[in-house]
């Protein structure tokens, strides 16, 4: 079975730092700030969609 190679070389990928523990991959045609904003919006949507159970 052959290994599936990534579409782009690993060196071409760029990581953006959100905080000390979180790094996300940046799209090639997107600015750093737009990448951070997209991540934080996605995080907020995920957080608001959780059903918190109160006892």
C-alpha positions, 0 to 999 in steps of 0.5 A: 500500500502506497503512502499518500503524500501531502498536496504541498511540501511540508516546508510550504506550510506555515503555522500561526501561533494563537497562544503558548499551546495552540498553533494552527496551519495558515492557508497560503492565500490568507493573512495571519490575522484572517487565519486567527479570526477564522480560528477564533470564530470557529472556536466560539461557534463550537463553544456556543453549540455545546449543551451545558448540563446544570445540576 
